Amino acid sequence: LFWREVLGWEIDDETHREIALIPNDGTRFQLHFLPVPESKRNKNRIHLDITTVSPEHQAETVDHLLSVGGTYCDVGQAGDEGHVVLADPEGNELCVIEPYNNFLSTCGTFGSITCDGSPEVGEFWAAVLDWPLVWNQDEETAIRSPDGTGPFITWGPPVLEKSGKNRLHLDVAPPPDGDQAAEVTRLQGLGATRVDIGQGDVPWVVLSDPDGNEFCVLTPR
């Protein structure tokens, strides 16, 4: 419900276990929230960036998110950055990006899925999604939908040591006429590996990218 306030997206399904947020701004994917037994211990490898259009809008956005359950968060920032680091009610970091950020200026409210990661993992995900690399220098990479709309997905250092499974991860799925097993084989050919995170007998397949980040290959849809 906090993230509905952040993005203004609609709730598609709400049960005692899962909430799905459906975009109404042209974003090409949904966000799903499920409870997990593990508590948060370290800084997440993945967080979301929220854009603003003016200093006043940034301040208003921060105030609003604090009023609906966000908190200020210290991840070692110097304090003179233009963005503001907050945490959602479960401690997951997010950034409210400063206005006039040229890189995210063409995005809507949802600016980026921002990941700690190596250039190799950015190149891996470009191949997975068939999205072009729109940035690849200074050990940072970024991809975006081929039509140049929606949020970026970015990777950059430092890549923190991994401790347990990630709290946030990506899901991919073949199209309705696709084949899950063939997709798993394709992704393994790109550098993914199968991993066991205790998922048991489930209809999805859990893989990890070259940096060890888990992701799920769902059934065709």
Secondary structure, DSSP 4 states (H G I P E B T S, - for coil): -HHHHHH-PEEEEE-SS-EEEE-SSS-SS-EEE---SSPP-S--SEEEEE--SSHHHHHHHHHHHHHTT-EE--SS--S--SSEEEE-TTS-EEEEPPTT-GGGTTS-SEEEEEEE--HHHHHHHHHHHTPPEEEEETTEEEE--TTS-S-EEEEES--PPP-SS-SS-EEE---TT--HHHHHHHHHHHT-EE--SS--S-SSEEEE-TTS-EEEE----
